[in-house]
Amino acid sequence: MYRFAVYGKGGIGKSTTTAALSCAFAEMGYKVLQIGCDPKADSTLYLHGGEKITPILDVLRAKRDRAELDDLIHTGYQGIVCAESGGPMPGLGCAGRGIAAAFEALKERDVFEIVQPDIVLYDVLGDVVCGGFAMPIREGYADHVLIVTSGENMAIYAAANIAMAIDNFKDRGYASLAGLILNRRAVPNEREKVEELANDLHTEILADLPRDNRISEAEEAKQPVFAMFPDIPYTEEIRRLAKHLLTLSEGEDEL
């Protein structure tokens, strides 16, 4: 089982990237489980025709101990199994604790044993890396962390903070930083800025995703970009990234 956590600041495109990776892995014949770890619960939106699935926390509030695994997970595009943690009622709870509760609910219901995914992808809000938002890093849920960034200053700042959080856990055998994903925003000297960040973090740029209005066009049509535009440069780069991630993990298994 390959387990990746995708982090990045809000609005940087990590959900689009995560869903695209899920599609690429599913296209390769792998059983994929994607878990959205954002209170907005929109990570898997376009894997379900633009319809939000019921977040785990909403199910638990309604059914409590009567909630079954089938209430918490849903099958979407190309058989991708999807779950969304959701969040507390606005102003009435901590989103990080909500993620922790959602993870615990999935674990108690043996999600990994029952679904038996080949690939697990966590889509995690990275503006803050504390509490439940850090669970994929520090609780053994993920093996590798991918940080989505652009050349924008705030995106680079958030990426550096996420990398610092990962580094703080490195001596405990938790998830390691696999590298950066450049999601282009047409910023001047964008590649150079992200290369400088990668050098500072002693890591690499895993993928360089081109800016393409067809991604937004697919989302307007409530479809994954892989469904509407399977052969554009963006999807080809996502496929290359997916293959590289498998090689990365297999290489570590051989050590």
N, C-alpha and C positions, 0 to 999 in steps of 0.2 A: 504494500500500500504506500503510495507516494502522497505526502501531505505538505501542502504549501499554504502559507498565510500571505495574503496580498494587502499591504498597508499603503497609506498615502493620505495627504490632507483632504478634507472635504472638497468635492468638486473637481478633483484632479483627474478623474476618469478611471478610478480603480474598479468600480463596479462594472463598467463597460469592458475593461480589460479582463477582469475575472470571469465574466460571463463568456467572453470570446474564447478564453483559454478552456473553459468547460466545453464549449462547442468543438474546439480543436481536438481535445482529448477524446470526446465522444465520437467524433468522426474517425478517429484512429481505432475505435472499437473498445475503448475502456469504459468501465462503469464509473460514473462520476457523481460525487456528492458535493454540492456547493452550499455552504452555510453563510448566510449574510449576518454580519455582526454589527449592524448599524440600526439605531432606533427607527430610522425612516423605513426600514424593511422593504427596500426597493432593489436589492442586489440582483434578485432573480426575476425582476419585473418582465423583461422582454423574452425570458424563457417560457413565459406563460401568456403570450399574446397581449401583454400590457396589463394583465389583471394581477393585482397583488394577492399573494397567498396569505392566509391567516397567520400572523406571527405566533411563535411559540408562547410568548408571555400572555397574549390574548387568550389562547387556548387554555393555558393553565389557570388564568383568572376565572374562566367560565366553567371548566370541568374539574379543576384541581387534580386529585389523585385518580380520577376516572379517565383522564386523558391517555389515549393509547398512542403508540408510535405513529400509526397511520394518520392520527390527527395532527401530528407535528411536521410530517414530511410530505412532499408532493412531487409528482413526476412531471417534468416539463419537456421541452424541446429535446429531441434525440434521446429520450430516456434519462436525461439528467435529473437526479434526485435533488430536490431543493428544500432548504429550510431557512427560515428567517427568525432571528431571535426577537426582533421587535424591541420595545422599550416600555418604561413605566408611563403612567398617565402624566401628562405635562405638569411639572411642578410638584409631583408627589413621589418621586423616587429617584434612584441613581441608575443611569443607563448602564454603567459598568457592572453593577450588581445584577441588573437584568440579564446581561449577557452570561454571567456566571450561572444564574438560575436556569437559563435556556440550555447551556452546555450540560449542566447536571441532569436536566430532564432527558436529554437525548442519551446520555451515558446510562442512566438508570433503565432506559428502555432498550438497551443493547443495540443502538443504531448501527454501529460498525459491524457487529456480528451478524445482524439480520440483513442489512443492505449489502454488506461485503463489497464496498467500493474499491476500485483499483486506484482512484485518484480522489483526494479530498482537498477542496479549495475553500479557504476562509477569506471572506471579504471584510476587512476590518477598518473602521474609521481610525485614522492615525493622527488627528490633531492633538489628542492626548493619549499617552501610552501608560495607563495606570489601571488598577483594578481589573475588571472584566475585559477591558480592551487589550490587556497584556496577556490574557489567558492562552491564546494560541502560541505565544512565545514561551511562556514560563511553566505551563502545566502539561507539557508533553503532547499537546494535540497536533502540533505541526513540527516538521523537521527543518524546513527552510522558509525564510521570509523574503518576499519580493517587495521592493519599495517602488511605487509608481511616483514619478516626479516629472516636472517640466523644467524649463529654464527660468521660470518665475521665482522671484526671491522668496516668497512665502512657501512655495512648494519645496524649494531647496532647504529652507530652514526646518520645515516639518520633517523632511527626509533625514536630515542630520540628527534630529531629536529621536526619531524612531531607531536609527542605527545606534545611537548612544544607549537606548533602552536595551536593545539586543546585546550590545557589548557588556552591559552590566550583568547579564545572565550567563555569559559565555562559560564561566567556570563551573556551572551547574549541569552542563550537558543538555541544555535546552536548545531551542531552534537557533540555527545560525543564519546569518545574512548571505543569501545566494547572490544578490546583486540588485542593480537598479533597472527599472524600465522607464525609458524616456518616452513620454507621451507628449508629442510636440504641440506647442501653442503659438508657434511663429514668433518667438521671442528672439531678438537679435543675439547672435553668438550662442544660441541655445545648446548646441552639441558641446561646445567648448566649456560652457558653464557646468554642464552635468558631468563631463569628463573630469573637470577639476574636483567636483564633489566626490566622484568615484575614487579618484586618487587619494583624496583626504581620508576616505573611509577604508582604503585598501581593499576595494572591491572592483567590480566590472559593470559595464552597461550590458545587460543581458539582451535587450531588444530596443530598437529605435522605431517607434510607431509613428507613421506619418499622419499629419493632420488631413482629414478627409471628410468633406461635408456629407458623404454618403452614409457615414455612421449615424449622423443625426437624422438623415432621411429614413433609415431603417427604424430608428426609434420612434419617429413620427408615425410610421406604419405599424408600430407595436410588434416589431420582429427583431430577432437577433441579426446582426450584420452578416453573419455566416449564412443565414437563410436567404437574404435578398441579394447580397453581393459577395458570393463565395470566393471570387477569384481576383479581388483587388489587392493592391500592395499591402494594405493593412492586414487582411486576413492571411496573406502569405507570410508576413512577419510574425503573426501570432502562431501560425503552424510551426515556423522555424523555432520560435521560443519554446513551444510545447515539447518539441523533439529534444531540444537542448536540455530542458529541465529533467527529462527522463534520463538522459545520458549522465547528467550531473549526479543524480541520485544513485544510479547504477554504479557509477565510478566510486562513490563513497562506500557502497555496500561491499565492493570488492577489496577495500583496504583492510 
